[in-house]
Amino acid sequence: EKTYLLKMVNIVTDRSPISRQVEAIMKSAAYSIYMPENILDYLLECAQKETGQTDSTPTAYTKLNVAAKLLAYTMFSLSPKEQWDCGPEVMYRLVRDSICDELGCSHDPE
């Protein structure tokens, strides 16, 4: 698991010329909707519309909490299948339900 964490850190901290070009492209207006923070903002906005209530929890905390759950699922997906103690469907459901709980939304995928 340490190897996967180090790989994630390497991806995030890579400052090579190619990485900087990709980052510049991703920051352009055409790709801004796909930036993780913008996606999380959209999720929070949709959750607020669905529940009709505002939460006193700071938005920054909620975004980081949801991002951590998505990272956990990513790390699970990247780990060797021999290390899994549950199937990907179970892990997906657990992460989805946890995010829904965090956002105060329904667990029903439909």
C-alpha positions in Angstrom: 0.0 0.0 0.0 3.0 2.3 0.6 3.9 2.0 -3.1 0.4 3.2 -4.2 0.6 6.2 -1.9 4.0 7.1 -3.2 2.7 6.8 -6.8 -0.2 9.1 -6.0 2.3 11.6 -4.4 4.5 11.4 -7.5 1.6 12.0 -9.8 0.4 15.0 -7.8 3.9 16.6 -7.4 5.4 15.9 -10.8 6.8 19.1 -12.2 8.2 17.9 -15.5 7.7 20.1 -18.6 5.1 17.7 -19.9 3.2 17.7 -16.6 3.3 21.6 -16.6 1.8 21.6 -20.1 -0.9 19.2 -19.2 -1.7 21.3 -16.1 -1.9 24.5 -18.3 -4.3 22.8 -20.7 -6.4 21.5 -17.8 -6.7 25.0 -16.3 -8.0 26.4 -19.6 -11.7 27.3 -19.7 -12.5 24.3 -21.9 -11.3 21.8 -19.2 -12.2 23.8 -16.0 -15.4 21.8 -15.5 -13.3 18.7 -15.1 -11.1 20.0 -12.4 -11.6 18.0 -9.2 -12.6 21.1 -7.1 -15.1 22.2 -9.6 -16.6 18.7 -9.7 -16.8 18.6 -5.9 -18.5 22.1 -6.0 -21.0 20.8 -8.4 -21.7 17.7 -6.2 -22.2 19.9 -3.2 -24.5 22.2 -5.2 -26.6 19.3 -6.4 -26.8 17.8 -2.8 -27.9 21.2 -1.5 -30.7 21.4 -4.1 -31.8 17.8 -3.4 -32.0 18.2 0.3 -33.1 21.8 0.4 -31.1 22.5 3.4 -27.8 24.2 4.2 -25.3 22.6 6.5 -23.2 24.4 9.1 -20.2 22.2 8.2 -17.6 24.2 6.4 -17.6 23.6 2.7 -13.8 23.1 2.6 -14.2 20.2 5.1 -17.0 18.6 3.2 -15.1 18.8 -0.1 -11.9 17.3 1.5 -14.0 14.5 3.1 -15.6 13.6 -0.2 -12.2 13.8 -2.0 -10.7 11.4 0.6 -13.5 8.9 0.0 -12.8 9.1 -3.8 -9.1 8.7 -3.2 -9.8 5.6 -1.0 -11.8 4.0 -3.8 -9.0 4.9 -6.3 -6.4 3.3 -4.1 -8.6 0.2 -3.6 -9.0 -0.1 -7.4 -5.2 0.2 -7.9 -4.3 -2.4 -5.3 -3.7 -6.0 -6.3 -6.9 -8.0 -6.4 -5.3 -10.6 -4.1 -5.3 -8.0 -1.3 -9.1 -7.3 -1.7 -11.3 -8.5 1.1 -14.4 -7.5 -0.9 -15.4 -7.1 -4.5 -15.4 -3.8 -6.4 -19.2 -3.6 -6.3 -19.2 -3.7 -2.5 -16.5 -1.1 -2.2 -18.3 1.1 -4.7 -21.5 0.8 -2.7 -19.7 1.6 0.6 -18.0 4.7 -0.9 -21.1 5.9 -2.6 -23.3 5.5 0.5 -20.6 7.2 2.6 -20.5 10.2 0.2 -24.3 10.3 0.1 -24.3 10.4 4.0 -21.7 13.2 3.9 -23.8 15.2 1.5 -27.2 14.3 3.2 -28.5 12.8 0.0 -30.4 9.6 -0.8 -28.4 6.3 -1.3 -30.8 5.3 -4.0 -28.8 5.3 -7.3 -31.9 6.0 -9.4 
